[in-house]
Amino acid sequence: MAEVRASHILIKHEGSRRKASWKDPDGRVISSTTREAAAARLQSLREDIVSGRAKFADLASVHSDCSSAKRGGDLGKFGRGQMQKPFEDATFALGVGEISGLVDTDSGVHIILRTA
């Protein structure tokens, strides 16, 4: 398998390498968010998606700290070596339509939906 396609929701926190996002340009909220708080928020969003209470793209567009939020979290296609290793490994391990558990990278905490 050369390429996958995925969407994600990223929640940044005080340990993120870049403490700013489209939602928080000055990084005030991100800098005061612990990894534990980010993970708890993301776990709650994941439960809403898995239970059918919400759609992944809808939550991504509101909650994700990544600029891909404006595309419902869609990152497009990518191959090995293009994403941070934990993100890449988690995505390639998913089946199409599956949602990951929490994945930590230097950017923050993610949940990933493999779409192709």
PAZAPA-4460 file (N, C-alpha, C; in steps of 0.05 Angstrom, whole numbers, plus 32768, in hexadecimal, padded with zeros to 4 digits):
% residues 116
    n_x    n_y    n_z   ca_x   ca_y   ca_z    c_x    c_y    c_z   seq   type   mol
   8011   7FE8   8000   8000   8000   8000   8012   8019   8000     1      M     A
   8010   8028   7FEB   8022   803F   7FE8   8017   8058   7FF5     2      A     A
   7FFD   805C   7FF4   7FF1   8074   7FFE   7FD7   806E   800D     3      E     A
   7FD1   8080   8020   7FB8   807F   802E   7FAC   809B   802D     4      V     A
   7F92   809D   8033   7F86   80B7   8036   7F79   80B8   8052     5      R     A
   7F7B   80CE   805F   7F71   80D0   807A   7F68   80EC   8081     6      A     A
   7F56   80ED   8095   7F4E   8106   80A2   7F56   8103   80BF     7      S     A
   7F5A   811A   80CC   7F61   8119   80E9   7F55   8131   80F7     8      H     A
   7F54   812D   8112   7F4F   8143   8124   7F67   8146   8136     9      I     A
   7F73   815D   8136   7F8A   8163   8147   7F82   8176   815D    10      L     A
   7F8A   816E   8175   7F88   8181   818C   7FA4   8186   8196    11      I     A
   7FAC   819F   8194   7FC6   81A7   819D   7FC6   81AC   81BC    12      K     A
   7FDE   81AB   81C8   7FE0   81AF   81E5   7FFB   81BC   81EB    13      H     A
   8000   81C0   8204   8018   81CE   820D   8032   81C1   8204    14      E     A
   8031   81A7   81FD   8049   8199   81F3   804C   8199   81D5    15      G     A
   8039   81A5   81C7   803A   81A5   81AA   8051   81B6   81A0    16      S     A
   805D   81AE   818A   8075   81BD   8180   806D   81D9   8177    17      R     A
   8055   81DC   816C   804C   81F7   8163   8032   81FD   8172    18      R     A
   8034   8211   8183   801D   8217   8195   800B   822D   818A    19      K     A
   8003   8229   8171   7FF0   823C   8165   7FE0   822C   8150    20      A     A
   7FC8   8236   814B   7FB8   8229   8136   7FA5   823D   812B    21      S     A
   7F96   8236   8116   7F82   8248   810A   7F6D   8250   811F    22      W     A
   7F68   823F   8133   7F55   8246   8148   7F61   8257   815E    23      K     A
   7F7B   8255   8161   7F89   8261   8178   7FA3   826D   816E    24      D     A
   7FA2   8282   815E   7FBA   828D   8151   7FD0   8295   8164    25      P     A
   7FC9   829E   817C   7FDD   82A6   8190   7FE5   828F   81A2    26      D     A
   7FD8   8278   819F   7FE0   8261   81AF   7FD9   8263   81CD    27      G     A
   7FC7   8275   81D4   7FC0   8278   81F0   7FB2   8260   81FC    28      R     A
   7F9E   8256   81ED   7F8F   823E   81F7   7FA1   8225   81F5    29      V     A
   7FAF   8222   81DF   7FC1   820A   81DC   7FD6   8209   81F2    30      I     A
   7FE2   8220   81F8   7FF8   8220   820C   7FEE   8219   8228    31      S     A
   7FD4   821C   822D   7FCA   8216   8247   7FBA   81FC   8248    32      S     A
   7FBB   81EC   8231   7FAD   81D3   8230   7FC1   81BC   8235    33      T     A
   7FBB   81AB   8249   7FCD   8195   824F   7FC8   817F   823A    34      T     A
   7FDB   816C   8238   7FD8   8156   8226   7FBF   8145   822F    35      R     A
   7FBC   8143   8249   7FA5   8133   8254   7F8B   8140   824C    36      E     A
   7F89   815B   824E   7F70   8168   8246   7F6B   8166   8228    37      A     A
   7F80   8168   8218   7F7D   8164   81FB   7F73   8148   81F5    38      A     A
   7F7F   8134   8202   7F78   8118   81FD   7F5B   8113   8206    39      A     A
   7F52   811E   821C   7F37   811A   8226   7F23   8126   8212    40      A     A
   7F29   813E   8208   7F17   814B   81F5   7F15   813A   81DB    41      R     A
   7F2C   8131   81D2   7F2C   8121   81BA   7F1E   8106   81BE    42      L     A
   7F21   80FA   81D5   7F13   80E1   81DA   7EF5   80E5   81DA    43      Q     A
   7EEC   80FB   81E5   7ED0   8102   81E5   7EC5   8105   81C8    44      S     A
   7ED5   8113   81B7   7ECD   8117   819B   7ECC   80FC   818D    45      L     A
   7EE0   80EB   8193   7EE1   80D0   8186   7EC8   80C0   818E    46      R     A
   7EC0   80C2   81A7   7EA8   80B3   81B0   7E8F   80BD   81A1    47      E     A
   7E8D   80D7   819D   7E76   80E3   818E   7E76   80D8   8171    48      D     A
   7E8D   80D5   8165   7E8E   80CB   814A   7E87   80AD   8148    49      I     A
   7E93   809E   8159   7E8F   8080   8159   7E72   8079   8160    50      V     A
   7E66   8089   8171   7E4A   8083   8179   7E36   808D   8164    51      S     A
   7E3F   809C   8151   7E2E   80A6   813C   7E20   80C1   8143    52      G     A
   7E28   80CC   815A   7E1C   80E6   8162   7E27   80FE   8151    53      R     A
   7E3E   80FA   8145   7E4A   810F   8135   7E5A   8103   811E    54      A     A
   7E5E   8114   810A   7E6E   810B   80F3   7E8B   8116   80F7    55      K     A
   7E9E   8105   80EF   7EBA   810C   80F2   7EC0   8127   80E6    56      F     A
   7EB8   812C   80CD   7EBE   8145   80BF   7EB3   815D   80CD    57      A     A
   7E9B   815A   80D8   7E8E   8170   80E6   7E9E   8178   80FF    58      D     A
   7EA6   8164   810E   7EB6   816A   8126   7ED1   8175   811F    59      L     A
   7EDE   8169   810A   7EF8   8173   8102   7EF7   8190   80FB    60      A     A
   7EE2   8198   80EC   7EE1   81B4   80E3   7EDE   81C8   80F9    61      S     A
   7ED4   81BF   8110   7ED1   81D1   8127   7EE7   81CF   813C    62      V     A
   7EF0   81B6   8141   7F02   81B1   8157   7F20   81AE   8151    63      H     A
   7F27   81A6   8138   7F43   81A0   8131   7F54   81B9   8131    64      S     A
   7F6C   81B7   813C   7F7F   81CD   813B   7F90   81CD   8121    65      D     A
   7F8A   81BA   810F   7F99   81B9   80F6   7F8A   81C9   80E1    66      C     A
   7F98   81D5   80CE   7F8B   81E5   80B9   7F7A   81D3   80A7    67      S     A
   7F7E   81B8   80A9   7F6D   81A6   8099   7F50   81A7   80A4    68      S     A
   7F4B   81B4   80BA   7F30   81B6   80C5   7F1C   81C1   80B0    69      A     A
   7F26   81D4   809F   7F14   81E0   808B   7F0C   81CC   8076    70      K     A
   7F1A   81B5   8075   7F12   819F   8062   7F07   8188   8072    71      R     A
   7EFC   818D   808A   7EF1   8177   809A   7F07   8164   80A4    72      G     A
   7F1F   816E   80A6   7F36   815E   80B0   7F44   814F   809A    73      G     A
   7F3C   8151   8081   7F47   8141   806C   7F64   814A   8065    74      D     A
   7F76   8136   8067   7F93   813B   8061   7F9A   8133   8044    75      L     A
   7F87   8127   8036   7F8D   811D   801C   7F9D   8103   801D    76      G     A
   7FA9   80FC   8007   7FB9   80E3   8005   7FD6   80E9   800E    77      K     A
   7FE2   80D5   801B   7FFE   80D7   8022   800A   80BB   8023    78      F     A
   8024   80BA   801F   8033   80A1   8021   8045   80A1   8039    79      G     A
   8054   808B   803C   8066   8089   8052   807C   809E   8051    80      R     A
   8083   80A8   8068   8098   80BC   806A   808F   80D9   8067    81      G     A
   8074   80DD   8064   806A   80F8   8060   805E   8104   8079    82      Q     A
   8057   80F3   808C   804B   80FC   80A5   805D   80F4   80BD    83      M     A
   8059   80FF   80D4   8068   80F7   80EB   8063   80D9   80EF    84      Q     A
   8077   80CA   80F8   8077   80AD   80F9   805F   80A2   8108    85      K     A
   8059   80AB   8121   8042   809F   812F   8028   80A3   811F    86      P     A
   8024   80BA   8112   800C   80BF   8102   800B   80AC   80EA    87      F     A
   8022   80AA   80DC   8024   8098   80C5   801E   807C   80CD    88      E     A
   802B   8072   80E2   8027   8056   80EB   8009   8050   80F2    89      D     A
   7FFD   8063   8100   7FE1   805F   8108   7FCF   805F   80F0    90      A     A
   7FD4   8071   80DD   7FC3   8072   80C5   7FC5   8059   80B4    91      T     A
   7FDE   8050   80AF   7FE2   8039   809E   7FD7   801F   80AC    92      F     A
   7FD4   801F   80C6   7FCA   8008   80D5   7FAB   8007   80D4    93      A     A
   7F9E   801D   80CD   7F81   801E   80CD   7F76   8012   80B3    94      L     A
   7F5E   8006   80B4   7F50   7FFF   809C   7F40   8017   8093    95      G     A
   7F38   8018   807A   7F28   802E   806F   7F0E   8030   8080    96      V     A
   7F08   8048   8089   7EF0   804D   8099   7EF5   804A   80B7    97      G     A
   7F0C   8041   80BF   7F12   803E   80DB   7F1D   8057   80E7    98      E     A
   7F18   805B   8101   7F21   8072   8110   7F36   8069   8125    99      I     A
   7F4C   8076   8126   7F61   806F   813A   7F59   8076   8156   100      S     A
   7F68   806B   8168   7F67   8075   8184   7F77   808F   8184   101      G     A
   7F7F   8098   819B   7F8F   80B1   819D   7FAB   80AC   8194   102      L     A
   7FB5   80BE   8183   7FD0   80BC   8179   7FE0   80D5   8180   103      V     A
   7FF6   80D2   818E   8007   80E9   8196   801D   80EE   8182   104      D     A
   8020   8107   8179   8037   810F   8169   8042   8129   8175   105      T     A
   8057   8134   8168   8062   814D   8171   804E   8164   816D   106      D     A
   803A   8160   815C   8026   8174   8157   8011   8176   816D   107      S     A
   800B   815F   8179   7FF6   815E   818D   7FEA   8142   818E   108      G     A
   7FD0   8140   8194   7FC2   8127   8196   7FAE   8126   817F   109      V     A
   7FAC   810F   8171   7F9B   810C   815A   7F88   80F5   815D   110      H     A
   7F71   80F5   814F   7F64   80DD   8147   7F63   80DE   8128   111      I     A
   7F65   80C7   811C   7F68   80C5   80FF   7F52   80B3   80F4   112      I     A
   7F47   80BC   80DE   7F33   80AC   80CF   7F40   80A6   80B4   113      L     A
   7F44   808C   80AF   7F4F   8085   8094   7F38   8084   8080   114      R     A
   7F3B   8093   806A   7F26   8095   8057   7F2C   8086   803D   115      T     A
   7F45   807F   8038   7F4C   806F   801F   7F67   8063   8023   116      A     A
***
